[in-house]
């Protein structure tokens, strides 16, 4: 994994795709313990990256749908993302 792209440089889609691969490897259970630990740590970082990107997207949507006073401009802000 040393040649893996740094998590903080990944797009949401890249992080989600790799997170799915990590989960699949861990679920199979055929990875040595030390590798499992490294995979788990990478997976945790990928999960956080996905959460951060979703939160940023939600904030952008809310900013677009609210006027300067914070009033709705005809579209409800996204919630629960």
C-alpha positions in Angstrom: 0.0 0.0 0.0 3.0 2.3 0.1 2.3 3.4 -3.5 -1.4 4.2 -2.7 -2.7 7.7 -3.4 -2.8 9.8 -0.3 -6.3 9.8 1.1 -6.4 13.6 1.5 -5.9 13.9 -2.3 -8.8 11.6 -3.2 -12.1 12.5 -4.7 -15.2 11.2 -3.0 -15.6 8.6 -5.7 -12.0 7.4 -5.4 -12.2 7.1 -1.6 -15.5 5.3 -1.7 -14.3 2.8 -4.3 -11.1 2.0 -2.3 -13.1 1.8 0.9 -15.3 -0.8 -0.7 -12.2 -2.8 -1.7 -10.8 -2.5 1.8 -14.0 -3.7 3.4 -14.2 -6.7 1.0 -10.6 -7.7 1.9 -11.3 -7.5 5.6 -14.6 -9.4 5.3 -12.9 -12.3 3.5 -10.6 -12.7 6.5 -7.7 -14.1 4.4 -5.4 -11.2 5.1 -2.6 -11.6 7.7 -3.1 -9.7 11.0 -0.5 -7.0 10.4 -2.0 -6.3 6.9 -5.5 -6.3 8.4 -4.5 -3.6 10.9 -3.1 -1.5 8.1 -6.2 -2.1 6.0 -8.4 -1.1 8.9 -6.5 2.1 9.5 -6.6 3.0 5.8 -10.3 2.2 5.8 -10.9 4.5 8.7 -9.1 7.3 6.9 -11.1 6.6 3.7 -14.4 6.7 5.7 -13.5 10.0 7.2 -12.6 11.4 3.8 -16.0 10.4 2.4 -17.8 11.9 5.4 -15.8 15.2 5.0 -16.5 15.4 1.3 -20.2 14.7 1.9 -20.4 17.4 4.6 -18.7 19.9 2.3 -21.2 19.1 -0.5 -24.1 19.5 2.0 -22.7 22.9 3.1 -22.5 24.1 -0.6 -26.0 23.0 -1.3 -27.3 24.9 1.8 -25.3 28.0 0.8 -26.8 27.9 -2.6 -30.4 27.5 -1.4 -30.3 30.2 1.3 -30.2 34.0 0.7 -28.0 36.4 2.6 -30.4 36.5 5.6 -30.6 32.7 5.7 -34.1 32.5 4.3 -35.0 29.7 2.0 -35.0 30.7 -1.7 -37.6 28.2 -2.8 -35.6 25.0 -2.2 -35.2 23.3 1.2 -31.6 22.8 2.3 -30.4 19.3 2.1 -30.5 17.4 5.4 -29.4 14.0 6.6 -26.5 13.6 4.1 
